[in-house]
Amino acid sequence: MASLVRHVTFDCSDPYALAQFWIAALDGKLGEGDQPGDDEVLVESAGAGLLFIRVPEGKAAKNRVHLDVQPQDRTRDEEVERLTALGAAVFGDHRNPDGTGWVTMTDPEGNEFCVERSAAERAGA
């Protein structure tokens, strides 16, 4: 049997604070026993486990790997608004006049991720 991806890991300055953003973004839950001040904090969600690890250095360049999130019960544009209210920022807007495309955002520590169209939006295209 081949290996499986167990977590997607992010280096960050405050694992617990960043985990709180992603818990809200993904409707996830905090790993058992994780608490403020921990050097490693896990977010468990339906799609993937995200592990946040404290490192001393800040983010210096564009991510080589990033998450693509797809809203399940709202449109891409509604999800961008919701994530912005949670503390994300729009980094690059790649939406097209015909409704296709995506939005590149950054989480509160500057990690890039993309918001795609929902399955319903894709089916209607």
Salt bridges, closest charged atoms under 4 A:
ASP39 OD1 - ARG54 NE 2.81
GLU44 OE1 - LYS29 NZ 3.64
ASP68 OD1 - HIS66 NE2 3.07
ASP73 OD1 - ARG74 NH1 3.41
ASP77 OD1 - ARG76 NE 2.97
ASP77 OD1 - ARG95 NH1 2.82
GLU79 OE1 - ARG74 NH1 2.94
GLU79 OE1 - ARG82 NE 2.86
ASP93 OD2 - ARG95 NH2 2.68
GLU112 OE2 - LYS59 NZ 3.15
GLU116 OE1 - ARG122 NH2 3.35
